[in-house]
Amino acid sequence: MKKKHAKIIVKTIENTKREWKDALEGNKKGIQKDDEIIFTSLEAVARVFSKGRMEILRAVIQERPQSIYALAKLLGRDFKNVHTDVKLLADVGLLDLKEAGNSRNGLIPLAKFSGIDLDWAA
């Protein structure tokens, strides 16, 4: 089954508050879909989607490494930095982290999406 693209949406805090208010008053159904990730500025998007993190996303989607250590080795980067970036991408909602079968392998990074679409006019 092909994964869908994540939709990165840039909305002002005021627009987000207005949508929440409409939803709480029953005037709008559903604030955020499962495939949407909302940011409040392009600067925030740029901070999350650095070159190194984009390389991580590409490698996880295409190479499917079996651990964060294997991912760091594949990218030729320091494990600690890759681990920090992977955790942030998981916190944002772009990656899942699955426990490996044994403690030595740690966590397996899994792509939640096959690509990313950016919508800054929302």
A tleap script that builds the chain and sets N, CA, C and O, in Angstrom:
source leaprc.protein.ff14SB
mol = sequence {
  NMET LYS LYS LYS HIE ALA LYS ILE ILE VAL
  LYS THR ILE GLU ASN THR LYS ARG GLU TRP
  LYS ASP ALA LEU GLU GLY ASN LYS LYS GLY
  ILE GLN LYS ASP ASP GLU ILE ILE PHE THR
  SER LEU GLU ALA VAL ALA ARG VAL PHE SER
  LYS GLY ARG MET GLU ILE LEU ARG ALA VAL
  ILE GLN GLU ARG PRO GLN SER ILE TYR ALA
  LEU ALA LYS LEU LEU GLY ARG ASP PHE LYS
  ASN VAL HIE THR ASP VAL LYS LEU LEU ALA
  ASP VAL GLY LEU LEU ASP LEU LYS GLU ALA
  GLY ASN SER ARG ASN GLY LEU ILE PRO LEU
  ALA LYS PHE SER GLY ILE ASP LEU ASP TRP
  ALA CALA
}
set mol.1.N position { 0.841 -1.177 0.000 }
set mol.1.CA position { 0.000 0.000 0.000 }
set mol.1.C position { 0.891 1.246 0.000 }
set mol.1.O position { 1.811 1.364 0.810 }
set mol.2.N position { 0.607 2.164 -0.912 }
set mol.2.CA position { 1.397 3.378 -1.008 }
set mol.2.C position { 0.984 4.362 0.081 }
set mol.2.O position { -0.202 4.601 0.311 }
set mol.3.N position { 1.981 4.921 0.738 }
set mol.3.CA position { 1.711 5.913 1.771 }
set mol.3.C position { 1.377 7.239 1.114 }
set mol.3.O position { 1.841 7.527 0.011 }
set mol.4.N position { 0.586 8.030 1.779 }
set mol.4.CA position { 0.241 9.336 1.238 }
set mol.4.C position { 1.253 10.384 1.671 }
set mol.4.O position { 2.117 10.127 2.509 }
set mol.5.N position { 1.136 11.539 1.100 }
set mol.5.CA position { 2.025 12.643 1.438 }
set mol.5.C position { 1.533 13.354 2.687 }
set mol.5.O position { 0.330 13.462 2.924 }
set mol.6.N position { 2.476 13.836 3.479 }
set mol.6.CA position { 2.147 14.710 4.595 }
set mol.6.C position { 1.874 16.090 4.014 }
set mol.6.O position { 2.550 16.515 3.077 }
set mol.7.N position { 0.910 16.774 4.551 }
set mol.7.CA position { 0.608 18.131 4.103 }
set mol.7.C position { 1.065 19.089 5.199 }
set mol.7.O position { 0.496 19.125 6.290 }
set mol.8.N position { 2.102 19.861 4.888 }
set mol.8.CA position { 2.619 20.851 5.822 }
set mol.8.C position { 1.852 22.144 5.569 }
set mol.8.O position { 1.881 22.677 4.459 }
set mol.9.N position { 1.175 22.644 6.578 }
set mol.9.CA position { 0.347 23.841 6.446 }
set mol.9.C position { 0.907 24.939 7.345 }
set mol.9.O position { 1.237 24.703 8.507 }
set mol.10.N position { 1.005 26.124 6.793 }
set mol.10.CA position { 1.446 27.286 7.561 }
set mol.10.C position { 0.228 28.172 7.787 }
set mol.10.O position { -0.355 28.698 6.839 }
set mol.11.N position { -0.151 28.331 9.055 }
set mol.11.CA position { -1.294 29.163 9.441 }
set mol.11.C position { -0.862 30.094 10.562 }
set mol.11.O position { -0.002 29.752 11.375 }
set mol.12.N position { -1.454 31.247 10.595 }
set mol.12.CA position { -1.181 32.153 11.708 }
set mol.12.C position { -1.857 31.616 12.964 }
set mol.12.O position { -2.792 30.819 12.887 }
set mol.13.N position { -1.387 32.047 14.083 }
set mol.13.CA position { -1.998 31.645 15.356 }
set mol.13.C position { -3.446 32.130 15.407 }
set mol.13.O position { -4.317 31.429 15.923 }
set mol.14.N position { -3.705 33.319 14.877 }
set mol.14.CA position { -5.064 33.874 14.874 }
set mol.14.C position { -6.022 32.983 14.084 }
set mol.14.O position { -7.139 32.723 14.530 }
set mol.15.N position { -5.584 32.510 12.902 }
set mol.15.CA position { -6.428 31.615 12.098 }
set mol.15.C position { -6.688 30.304 12.824 }
set mol.15.O position { -7.804 29.785 12.802 }
set mol.16.N position { -5.667 29.776 13.461 }
set mol.16.CA position { -5.808 28.522 14.197 }
set mol.16.C position { -6.780 28.691 15.356 }
set mol.16.O position { -7.628 27.828 15.583 }
set mol.17.N position { -6.666 29.803 16.100 }
set mol.17.CA position { -7.586 30.068 17.212 }
set mol.17.C position { -9.020 30.190 16.716 }
set mol.17.O position { -9.944 29.668 17.339 }
set mol.18.N position { -9.204 30.886 15.586 }
set mol.18.CA position { -10.544 31.069 15.028 }
set mol.18.C position { -11.146 29.721 14.632 }
set mol.18.O position { -12.327 29.477 14.877 }
set mol.19.N position { -10.347 28.848 14.025 }
set mol.19.CA position { -10.840 27.528 13.647 }
set mol.19.C position { -11.216 26.697 14.863 }
set mol.19.O position { -12.230 26.000 14.851 }
set mol.20.N position { -10.404 26.766 15.916 }
set mol.20.CA position { -10.718 26.048 17.149 }
set mol.20.C position { -12.023 26.563 17.756 }
set mol.20.O position { -12.862 25.782 18.206 }
set mol.21.N position { -12.181 27.874 17.762 }
set mol.21.CA position { -13.406 28.471 18.313 }
set mol.21.C position { -14.618 28.005 17.516 }
set mol.21.O position { -15.639 27.636 18.097 }
set mol.22.N position { -14.513 28.019 16.184 }
set mol.22.CA position { -15.615 27.547 15.338 }
set mol.22.C position { -15.934 26.083 15.624 }
set mol.22.O position { -17.105 25.707 15.678 }
set mol.23.N position { -14.915 25.261 15.806 }
set mol.23.CA position { -15.128 23.844 16.086 }
set mol.23.C position { -15.798 23.646 17.447 }
set mol.23.O position { -16.710 22.829 17.583 }
set mol.24.N position { -15.343 24.394 18.451 }
set mol.24.CA position { -15.928 24.274 19.790 }
set mol.24.C position { -17.382 24.733 19.819 }
set mol.24.O position { -18.180 24.239 20.616 }
set mol.25.N position { -17.720 25.679 18.946 }
set mol.25.CA position { -19.104 26.164 18.871 }
set mol.25.C position { -19.969 25.287 17.972 }
set mol.25.O position { -21.168 25.531 17.836 }
set mol.26.N position { -19.366 24.263 17.356 }
set mol.26.CA position { -20.105 23.345 16.512 }
set mol.26.C position { -20.284 23.834 15.087 }
set mol.26.O position { -21.054 23.246 14.327 }
set mol.27.N position { -19.591 24.892 14.711 }
set mol.27.CA position { -19.726 25.452 13.363 }
set mol.27.C position { -18.781 24.817 12.352 }
set mol.27.O position { -18.904 25.053 11.151 }
set mol.28.N position { -17.851 24.024 12.827 }
set mol.28.CA position { -16.879 23.393 11.938 }
set mol.28.C position { -16.526 22.032 12.518 }
set mol.28.O position { -16.366 21.884 13.729 }
set mol.29.N position { -16.408 21.043 11.645 }
set mol.29.CA position { -16.047 19.704 12.088 }
set mol.29.C position { -14.580 19.457 11.801 }
set mol.29.O position { -14.091 19.766 10.714 }
set mol.30.N position { -13.890 18.906 12.763 }
set mol.30.CA position { -12.499 18.505 12.575 }
set mol.30.C position { -11.554 19.654 12.315 }
set mol.30.O position { -11.730 20.403 11.354 }
set mol.31.N position { -10.575 19.795 13.146 }
set mol.31.CA position { -9.590 20.852 13.010 }
set mol.31.C position { -8.420 20.397 12.145 }
set mol.31.O position { -8.011 21.105 11.225 }
set mol.32.N position { -7.894 19.239 12.436 }
set mol.32.CA position { -6.673 18.790 11.772 }
set mol.32.C position { -6.813 17.334 11.366 }
set mol.32.O position { -7.253 16.497 12.154 }
set mol.33.N position { -6.432 17.039 10.126 }
set mol.33.CA position { -6.481 15.671 9.631 }
set mol.33.C position { -5.185 14.954 9.998 }
set mol.33.O position { -4.186 15.588 10.337 }
set mol.34.N position { -5.216 13.625 9.926 }
set mol.34.CA position { -4.051 12.819 10.297 }
set mol.34.C position { -2.822 13.105 9.446 }
set mol.34.O position { -1.692 12.954 9.912 }
set mol.35.N position { -3.036 13.514 8.205 }
set mol.35.CA position { -1.896 13.757 7.321 }
set mol.35.C position { -1.457 15.220 7.299 }
set mol.35.O position { -0.604 15.591 6.492 }
set mol.36.N position { -2.020 16.053 8.165 }
set mol.36.CA position { -1.665 17.468 8.212 }
set mol.36.C position { -0.758 17.773 9.401 }
set mol.36.O position { -0.971 17.286 10.511 }
set mol.37.N position { 0.255 18.588 9.140 }
set mol.37.CA position { 1.130 19.084 10.198 }
set mol.37.C position { 1.120 20.599 10.067 }
set mol.37.O position { 1.488 21.138 9.024 }
set mol.38.N position { 0.702 21.284 11.121 }
set mol.38.CA position { 0.494 22.728 11.056 }
set mol.38.C position { 1.611 23.471 11.778 }
set mol.38.O position { 1.974 23.140 12.907 }
set mol.39.N position { 2.148 24.483 11.100 }
set mol.39.CA position { 3.145 25.393 11.659 }
set mol.39.C position { 2.580 26.801 11.643 }
set mol.39.O position { 1.676 27.100 10.863 }
set mol.40.N position { 3.110 27.674 12.506 }
set mol.40.CA position { 2.607 29.039 12.581 }
set mol.40.C position { 3.433 30.039 11.773 }
set mol.40.O position { 3.068 31.212 11.695 }
set mol.41.N position { 4.538 29.596 11.172 }
set mol.41.CA position { 5.344 30.500 10.353 }
set mol.41.C position { 6.258 29.699 9.439 }
set mol.41.O position { 6.568 28.537 9.704 }
set mol.42.N position { 6.683 30.342 8.359 }
set mol.42.CA position { 7.650 29.701 7.465 }
set mol.42.C position { 8.989 29.522 8.165 }
set mol.42.O position { 9.735 28.592 7.856 }
set mol.43.N position { 9.295 30.409 9.107 }
set mol.43.CA position { 10.542 30.286 9.870 }
set mol.43.C position { 10.553 28.990 10.673 }
set mol.43.O position { 11.580 28.318 10.761 }
set mol.44.N position { 9.415 28.644 11.255 }
set mol.44.CA position { 9.314 27.392 12.021 }
set mol.44.C position { 9.481 26.186 11.096 }
set mol.44.O position { 10.126 25.203 11.459 }
set mol.45.N position { 8.899 26.267 9.909 }
set mol.45.CA position { 9.058 25.194 8.923 }
set mol.45.C position { 10.531 25.037 8.570 }
set mol.45.O position { 11.053 23.923 8.527 }
set mol.46.N position { 11.200 26.165 8.317 }
set mol.46.CA position { 12.619 26.137 7.933 }
set mol.46.C position { 13.488 25.557 9.044 }
set mol.46.O position { 14.469 24.868 8.765 }
set mol.47.N position { 13.137 25.831 10.303 }
set mol.47.CA position { 13.930 25.287 11.419 }
set mol.47.C position { 13.789 23.766 11.502 }
set mol.47.O position { 14.760 23.068 11.790 }
set mol.48.N position { 12.603 23.263 11.255 }
set mol.48.CA position { 12.378 21.817 11.337 }
set mol.48.C position { 12.951 21.102 10.115 }
set mol.48.O position { 13.551 20.035 10.242 }
set mol.49.N position { 12.766 21.689 8.935 }
set mol.49.CA position { 13.178 21.029 7.701 }
set mol.49.C position { 14.553 21.511 7.234 }
set mol.49.O position { 14.708 22.046 6.136 }
set mol.50.N position { 15.523 21.308 8.086 }
set mol.50.CA position { 16.898 21.645 7.720 }
set mol.50.C position { 17.396 20.627 6.690 }
set mol.50.O position { 16.765 19.593 6.467 }
set mol.51.N position { 18.526 20.933 6.072 }
set mol.51.CA position { 19.103 20.024 5.077 }
set mol.51.C position { 19.358 18.635 5.680 }
set mol.51.O position { 19.042 17.619 5.062 }
set mol.52.N position { 19.928 18.600 6.886 }
set mol.52.CA position { 20.222 17.324 7.532 }
set mol.52.C position { 18.973 16.509 7.829 }
set mol.52.O position { 18.972 15.289 7.665 }
set mol.53.N position { 17.916 17.171 8.261 }
set mol.53.CA position { 16.670 16.445 8.565 }
set mol.53.C position { 15.980 15.974 7.288 }
set mol.53.O position { 15.348 14.918 7.273 }
set mol.54.N position { 16.100 16.753 6.226 }
set mol.54.CA position { 15.548 16.312 4.941 }
set mol.54.C position { 16.299 15.077 4.437 }
set mol.54.O position { 15.696 14.177 3.853 }
set mol.55.N position { 17.615 15.038 4.664 }
set mol.55.CA position { 18.401 13.856 4.297 }
set mol.55.C position { 17.949 12.638 5.102 }
set mol.55.O position { 17.875 11.527 4.576 }
set mol.56.N position { 17.653 12.856 6.367 }
set mol.56.CA position { 17.158 11.766 7.214 }
set mol.56.C position { 15.835 11.240 6.675 }
set mol.56.O position { 15.662 10.029 6.536 }
set mol.57.N position { 14.903 12.135 6.371 }
set mol.57.CA position { 13.609 11.704 5.837 }
set mol.57.C position { 13.779 10.913 4.538 }
set mol.57.O position { 13.160 9.863 4.360 }
set mol.58.N position { 14.616 11.416 3.637 }
set mol.58.CA position { 14.856 10.729 2.378 }
set mol.58.C position { 15.420 9.330 2.624 }
set mol.58.O position { 14.965 8.354 2.028 }
set mol.59.N position { 16.410 9.246 3.503 }
set mol.59.CA position { 17.048 7.953 3.783 }
set mol.59.C position { 16.072 6.975 4.434 }
set mol.59.O position { 16.079 5.790 4.101 }
set mol.60.N position { 15.246 7.443 5.344 }
set mol.60.CA position { 14.283 6.554 6.003 }
set mol.60.C position { 13.260 6.049 4.988 }
set mol.60.O position { 12.890 4.875 5.014 }
set mol.61.N position { 12.799 6.928 4.092 }
set mol.61.CA position { 11.820 6.523 3.081 }
set mol.61.C position { 12.431 5.553 2.078 }
set mol.61.O position { 11.825 4.530 1.758 }
set mol.62.N position { 13.624 5.864 1.580 }
set mol.62.CA position { 14.215 5.064 0.505 }
set mol.62.C position { 15.016 3.857 0.974 }
set mol.62.O position { 14.955 2.794 0.356 }
set mol.63.N position { 15.764 4.012 2.057 }
set mol.63.CA position { 16.685 2.956 2.490 }
set mol.63.C position { 16.134 2.055 3.588 }
set mol.63.O position { 16.592 0.923 3.740 }
set mol.64.N position { 15.173 2.532 4.345 }
set mol.64.CA position { 14.553 1.782 5.440 }
set mol.64.C position { 15.580 1.190 6.415 }
set mol.64.O position { 15.638 -0.028 6.583 }
set mol.65.N position { 16.384 2.035 7.051 }
set mol.65.CA position { 17.383 1.528 8.000 }
set mol.65.C position { 16.717 0.833 9.188 }
set mol.65.O position { 15.607 1.187 9.582 }
set mol.66.N position { 17.401 -0.150 9.747 }
set mol.66.CA position { 16.835 -0.950 10.829 }
set mol.66.C position { 17.156 -0.435 12.220 }
set mol.66.O position { 16.828 -1.080 13.216 }
set mol.67.N position { 17.794 0.725 12.292 }
set mol.67.CA position { 18.048 1.367 13.582 }
set mol.67.C position { 18.506 2.801 13.310 }
set mol.67.O position { 18.874 3.147 12.187 }
set mol.68.N position { 18.476 3.614 14.343 }
set mol.68.CA position { 18.986 4.982 14.213 }
set mol.68.C position { 20.496 4.929 14.007 }
set mol.68.O position { 21.055 5.750 13.281 }
set mol.69.N position { 21.151 3.969 14.643 }
set mol.69.CA position { 22.598 3.803 14.443 }
set mol.69.C position { 22.907 3.505 12.979 }
set mol.69.O position { 23.827 4.087 12.406 }
set mol.70.N position { 22.135 2.593 12.370 }
set mol.70.CA position { 22.342 2.256 10.955 }
set mol.70.C position { 22.075 3.469 10.069 }
set mol.70.O position { 22.752 3.666 9.060 }
set mol.71.N position { 21.100 4.273 10.442 }
set mol.71.CA position { 20.795 5.500 9.705 }
set mol.71.C position { 21.968 6.478 9.779 }
set mol.71.O position { 22.369 7.052 8.766 }
set mol.72.N position { 22.512 6.663 10.977 }
set mol.72.CA position { 23.656 7.569 11.146 }
set mol.72.C position { 24.845 7.090 10.320 }
set mol.72.O position { 25.529 7.887 9.678 }
set mol.73.N position { 25.082 5.791 10.342 }
set mol.73.CA position { 26.192 5.217 9.578 }
set mol.73.C position { 25.964 5.416 8.068 }
set mol.73.O position { 26.890 5.761 7.334 }
set mol.74.N position { 24.744 5.198 7.628 }
set mol.74.CA position { 24.378 5.373 6.221 }
set mol.74.C position { 24.622 6.815 5.762 }
set mol.74.O position { 25.089 7.054 4.648 }
set mol.75.N position { 24.298 7.767 6.637 }
set mol.75.CA position { 24.441 9.182 6.301 }
set mol.75.C position { 25.844 9.721 6.558 }
set mol.75.O position { 26.184 10.818 6.115 }
set mol.76.N position { 26.669 8.939 7.285 }
set mol.76.CA position { 28.008 9.411 7.640 }
set mol.76.C position { 27.966 10.551 8.638 }
set mol.76.O position { 28.792 11.463 8.594 }
set mol.77.N position { 26.990 10.490 9.546 }
set mol.77.CA position { 26.816 11.541 10.546 }
set mol.77.C position { 26.953 10.975 11.949 }
set mol.77.O position { 26.852 9.765 12.154 }
set mol.78.N position { 27.182 11.845 12.899 }
set mol.78.CA position { 27.298 11.499 14.307 }
set mol.78.C position { 25.970 10.923 14.819 }
set mol.78.O position { 24.905 11.487 14.567 }
set mol.79.N position { 26.045 9.798 15.537 }
set mol.79.CA position { 24.841 9.134 16.048 }
set mol.79.C position { 23.998 10.065 16.905 }
set mol.79.O position { 22.781 10.129 16.729 }
set mol.80.N position { 24.621 10.787 17.829 }
set mol.80.CA position { 23.872 11.647 18.761 }
set mol.80.C position { 23.062 12.703 18.011 }
set mol.80.O position { 21.905 12.955 18.348 }
set mol.81.N position { 23.665 13.316 17.002 }
set mol.81.CA position { 22.962 14.342 16.233 }
set mol.81.C position { 21.813 13.741 15.426 }
set mol.81.O position { 20.731 14.324 15.352 }
set mol.82.N position { 22.045 12.581 14.823 }
set mol.82.CA position { 20.986 11.920 14.060 }
set mol.82.C position { 19.858 11.504 14.992 }
set mol.82.O position { 18.685 11.662 14.655 }
set mol.83.N position { 20.201 10.972 16.163 }
set mol.83.CA position { 19.193 10.570 17.142 }
set mol.83.C position { 18.321 11.754 17.537 }
set mol.83.O position { 17.097 11.631 17.591 }
set mol.84.N position { 18.940 12.899 17.812 }
set mol.84.CA position { 18.201 14.111 18.175 }
set mol.84.C position { 17.268 14.530 17.045 }
set mol.84.O position { 16.108 14.862 17.290 }
set mol.85.N position { 17.766 14.517 15.809 }
set mol.85.CA position { 16.945 14.907 14.662 }
set mol.85.C position { 15.794 13.928 14.432 }
set mol.85.O position { 14.678 14.345 14.125 }
set mol.86.N position { 16.059 12.639 14.578 }
set mol.86.CA position { 15.012 11.625 14.395 }
set mol.86.C position { 13.922 11.809 15.440 }
set mol.86.O position { 12.738 11.735 15.111 }
set mol.87.N position { 14.294 12.046 16.685 }
set mol.87.CA position { 13.307 12.255 17.753 }
set mol.87.C position { 12.446 13.483 17.452 }
set mol.87.O position { 11.234 13.450 17.663 }
set mol.88.N position { 13.058 14.565 16.962 }
set mol.88.CA position { 12.297 15.759 16.625 }
set mol.88.C position { 11.323 15.468 15.481 }
set mol.88.O position { 10.163 15.875 15.541 }
set mol.89.N position { 11.782 14.774 14.449 }
set mol.89.CA position { 10.902 14.434 13.327 }
set mol.89.C position { 9.758 13.517 13.772 }
set mol.89.O position { 8.655 13.588 13.228 }
set mol.90.N position { 10.018 12.668 14.746 }
set mol.90.CA position { 8.957 11.828 15.309 }
set mol.90.C position { 7.982 12.679 16.122 }
set mol.90.O position { 6.769 12.483 16.039 }
set mol.91.N position { 8.502 13.615 16.901 }
set mol.91.CA position { 7.643 14.503 17.694 }
set mol.91.C position { 6.744 15.360 16.812 }
set mol.91.O position { 5.592 15.620 17.159 }
set mol.92.N position { 7.269 15.798 15.673 }
set mol.92.CA position { 6.495 16.602 14.728 }
set mol.92.C position { 5.413 15.759 14.057 }
set mol.92.O position { 4.367 16.285 13.675 }
set mol.93.N position { 5.656 14.454 13.911 }
set mol.93.CA position { 4.669 13.566 13.319 }
set mol.93.C position { 5.037 13.035 11.950 }
set mol.93.O position { 4.186 12.494 11.244 }
set mol.94.N position { 6.306 13.182 11.562 }
set mol.94.CA position { 6.739 12.702 10.244 }
set mol.94.C position { 7.304 11.283 10.287 }
set mol.94.O position { 7.280 10.578 9.279 }
set mol.95.N position { 7.807 10.862 11.435 }
set mol.95.CA position { 8.359 9.513 11.597 }
set mol.95.C position { 7.675 8.814 12.759 }
set mol.95.O position { 7.183 9.453 13.689 }
set mol.96.N position { 7.653 7.502 12.688 }
set mol.96.CA position { 7.290 6.657 13.828 }
set mol.96.C position { 8.571 5.998 14.302 }
set mol.96.O position { 9.490 5.776 13.513 }
set mol.97.N position { 8.636 5.685 15.585 }
set mol.97.CA position { 9.779 4.965 16.142 }
set mol.97.C position { 9.270 3.654 16.726 }
set mol.97.O position { 8.423 3.641 17.619 }
set mol.98.N position { 9.800 2.560 16.210 }
set mol.98.CA position { 9.381 1.224 16.639 }
set mol.98.C position { 10.518 0.601 17.434 }
set mol.98.O position { 11.684 0.698 17.053 }
set mol.99.N position { 10.169 -0.036 18.536 }
set mol.99.CA position { 11.160 -0.747 19.344 }
set mol.99.C position { 11.719 -1.918 18.543 }
set mol.99.O position { 10.970 -2.689 17.944 }
set mol.100.N position { 13.030 -2.039 18.540 }
set mol.100.CA position { 13.672 -3.174 17.869 }
set mol.100.C position { 13.517 -4.408 18.753 }
set mol.100.O position { 13.166 -4.300 19.928 }
set mol.101.N position { 13.779 -5.565 18.185 }
set mol.101.CA position { 13.627 -6.821 18.909 }
set mol.101.C position { 14.538 -6.948 20.116 }
set mol.101.O position { 14.219 -7.671 21.060 }
set mol.102.N position { 15.672 -6.251 20.097 }
set mol.102.CA position { 16.573 -6.316 21.246 }
set mol.102.C position { 17.069 -4.910 21.587 }
set mol.102.O position { 17.002 -4.001 20.760 }
set mol.103.N position { 17.557 -4.746 22.789 }
set mol.103.CA position { 17.954 -3.417 23.251 }
set mol.103.C position { 19.176 -2.875 22.518 }
set mol.103.O position { 19.378 -1.662 22.467 }
set mol.104.N position { 19.983 -3.751 21.957 }
set mol.104.CA position { 21.191 -3.307 21.254 }
set mol.104.C position { 20.849 -2.464 20.016 }
set mol.104.O position { 21.543 -1.493 19.712 }
set mol.105.N position { 19.788 -2.836 19.314 }
set mol.105.CA position { 19.414 -2.116 18.104 }
set mol.105.C position { 18.568 -0.867 18.375 }
set mol.105.O position { 18.411 -0.030 17.486 }
set mol.106.N position { 18.029 -0.731 19.570 }
set mol.106.CA position { 17.300 0.479 19.925 }
set mol.106.C position { 16.010 0.654 19.162 }
set mol.106.O position { 15.153 -0.230 19.161 }
set mol.107.N position { 15.869 1.812 18.503 }
set mol.107.CA position { 14.640 2.167 17.815 }
set mol.107.C position { 14.808 2.113 16.296 }
set mol.107.O position { 15.867 2.436 15.758 }
set mol.108.N position { 13.747 1.702 15.630 }
set mol.108.CA position { 13.729 1.662 14.172 }
set mol.108.C position { 12.926 2.861 13.680 }
set mol.108.O position { 11.747 2.976 14.015 }
set mol.109.N position { 13.527 3.764 12.892 }
set mol.109.CA position { 12.760 4.896 12.354 }
set mol.109.C position { 11.934 4.445 11.149 }
set mol.109.O position { 12.454 3.814 10.229 }
set mol.110.N position { 10.651 4.774 11.166 }
set mol.110.CA position { 9.743 4.391 10.091 }
set mol.110.C position { 9.071 5.639 9.520 }
set mol.110.O position { 8.594 6.492 10.268 }
set mol.111.N position { 9.039 5.737 8.204 }
set mol.111.CA position { 8.394 6.873 7.548 }
set mol.111.C position { 6.880 6.725 7.644 }
set mol.111.O position { 6.333 5.660 7.356 }
set mol.112.N position { 6.213 7.789 8.047 }
set mol.112.CA position { 4.755 7.789 8.082 }
set mol.112.C position { 4.164 8.206 6.737 }
set mol.112.O position { 2.996 7.939 6.454 }
set mol.113.N position { 4.985 8.867 5.906 }
set mol.113.CA position { 4.520 9.399 4.633 }
set mol.113.C position { 5.559 9.123 3.552 }
set mol.113.O position { 6.736 8.913 3.846 }
set mol.114.N position { 5.111 9.124 2.305 }
set mol.114.CA position { 6.031 8.904 1.193 }
set mol.114.C position { 6.578 10.219 0.637 }
set mol.114.O position { 7.510 10.211 -0.167 }
set mol.115.N position { 6.019 11.317 1.049 }
set mol.115.CA position { 6.473 12.631 0.582 }
set mol.115.C position { 5.834 13.739 1.393 }
set mol.115.O position { 5.078 13.492 2.332 }
set mol.116.N position { 6.155 14.970 1.009 }
set mol.116.CA position { 5.673 16.132 1.758 }
set mol.116.C position { 5.178 17.177 0.771 }
set mol.116.O position { 5.837 17.465 -0.228 }
set mol.117.N position { 4.003 17.745 1.060 }
set mol.117.CA position { 3.463 18.869 0.301 }
set mol.117.C position { 3.396 20.064 1.246 }
set mol.117.O position { 2.994 19.924 2.401 }
set mol.118.N position { 3.786 21.232 0.758 }
set mol.118.CA position { 3.770 22.457 1.563 }
set mol.118.C position { 2.670 23.372 1.082 }
set mol.118.O position { 2.591 23.687 -0.105 }
set mol.119.N position { 1.802 23.811 2.016 }
set mol.119.CA position { 0.700 24.727 1.719 }
set mol.119.C position { 0.861 25.931 2.631 }
set mol.119.O position { 0.540 25.861 3.817 }
set mol.120.N position { 1.354 27.032 2.086 }
set mol.120.CA position { 1.564 28.201 2.939 }
set mol.120.C position { 0.489 29.265 2.743 }
set mol.120.O position { 0.591 30.368 3.280 }
set mol.121.N position { -0.533 28.927 1.977 }
set mol.121.CA position { -1.602 29.890 1.741 }
set mol.121.C position { -2.845 29.572 2.558 }
set mol.121.O position { -3.883 30.205 2.370 }
set mol.122.N position { -2.757 28.615 3.448 }
set mol.122.CA position { -3.943 28.195 4.220 }
set mol.122.C position { -4.381 29.267 5.185 }
set mol.122.O position { -5.359 29.083 5.910 }
savepdb mol mol.pdb
quit
